[in-house]
Amino acid sequence: MDILSTPLQGLSRAEASFNRAADNVSKAFMVDPQSPQDQMSLSDAMVGLLNSKNDYEANLKSLKTSDEMTQKLLDILA
């Protein structure tokens, strides 16, 4: 179904973004803690994690809504 492809692609992109941000967070602990640039990088990575989480949840909600609409349509047609 074409309706499902958009949220599924969004889930995939959100997962990839989350993995990149998580990788950045893990790398942040391997650098000099006294460097303000590294601390800012950690902050950016945490914001990236939260954005990815929100993107994932939004796409999941779209997928769930699509499924509910399909079920209602099948109920009407049946």
C-alpha positions in Angstrom: 0.0 0.0 0.0 1.3 3.4 -1.0 -0.2 5.0 2.2 2.1 2.9 4.4 5.3 3.7 2.5 5.7 7.3 3.8 5.5 6.4 7.5 7.7 3.4 7.0 10.3 5.5 5.3 10.0 8.0 8.1 10.6 5.3 10.7 13.7 4.1 8.8 15.1 7.7 8.6 14.3 8.3 12.3 16.1 5.1 13.2 19.1 6.0 11.2 19.2 9.5 12.7 18.9 8.0 16.2 21.7 5.7 15.5 24.0 8.5 14.3 23.1 10.7 17.4 23.7 7.7 19.7 27.1 7.2 18.1 27.9 10.8 18.7 26.9 10.6 22.3 29.1 7.5 22.8 32.0 9.3 21.2 31.6 12.3 23.4 32.8 10.4 26.4 36.1 9.6 24.7 37.2 13.3 24.4 38.6 15.8 26.8 35.9 16.8 29.3 37.4 20.3 29.8 36.8 21.3 26.2 33.6 23.4 25.8 33.4 22.4 22.1 33.1 18.8 23.1 30.4 19.6 25.7 28.4 21.5 23.0 28.8 18.5 20.8 27.2 16.3 23.5 24.4 18.7 23.8 23.8 18.7 20.1 23.9 14.9 20.1 21.3 14.7 22.9 19.0 17.1 21.0 19.5 14.9 18.0 18.4 11.9 20.0 15.3 13.6 21.2 14.4 14.8 17.7 14.8 11.3 16.4 12.6 9.9 19.1 9.9 12.5 18.3 10.2 11.8 14.6 9.9 8.0 15.2 6.8 8.5 17.4 5.1 10.8 14.9 5.7 8.3 12.0 4.5 5.4 14.2 1.3 7.4 15.0 0.8 8.0 11.2 1.2 4.2 10.6 -1.2 3.4 13.4 -3.8 5.9 12.0 -3.4 4.5 8.5 -4.0 1.0 9.9 -7.1 2.2 11.8 -8.5 3.9 8.7 -8.0 0.8 6.6 -9.8 -1.3 9.2 -12.7 1.1 9.3 -12.9 1.1 5.5 -12.9 -2.7 5.5 -15.6 -2.7 8.1 -17.7 -0.3 6.0 -17.3 -2.4 2.8 -17.9 -5.7 4.6 
